[in-house]
């Protein structure tokens, strides 16, 4: 099953996760804002995990189930 928007969703999740981890978390660490840094780390890793999870689920579905 092919959904035309799925590659964009995967790219947005992974891209936003990397951006949050590489930019926001370092900015909060530099400013010594521990709660905001922790929240940005959590959300960044969640975005990466969701993006990779959707990618893997789609790959498994296309290669083994469909």
Secondary structure, DSSP 8 states (H G I E B T S, - for coil): ---TTHHHHHHHHHHHHHHIIIIIHHHHHHTT-HHHHHHHHHHHHHHHHHHHHHHHHHHHIIIII-
